Amino acid sequence: MNIAVATWLVHLVYAYVTIGFVLLPWWHLRGLKKLDLTAGKGPRGFRLLISPGLVALWPWLIRRAARHHGHPTAENNPHRRAAGVTSS
């Protein structure tokens, strides 16, 4: 591998991670609520734990938030219906 190609790849990874870190405050303040209400209300420890994933998966998460594929649907199965748990 040529040094120029390796340098270019390293710069590309740096740019990717930098964009992830720039978007991180937005994810913690607003983005998580768009994807999952429960995650959006999570404590600081939880947010700290998921921060590396938010940085690494930012393109996929942005696409998901933009397409409004956020809040997961409540599970609806015979056991929940028998227990009288309603889905919201």
C-alpha angles and dihedrals in degrees: 000000000000118000090234092055092047091049090049091051092050091051090049091053090047090052092048093051092043091055089049091053092046090054094045097089090050091052092052095045102039116347099071091055089056092052102038128356093209092053090046090059095046123127124258093262091057091048090050091052095051096042095093089053092049090052093047098043101038098124093053093043093050091051090049093049092046092052091048093239088140124115111057115234117250114258113255115195138140093264093056092045091050090050091051094242109150122210118235 
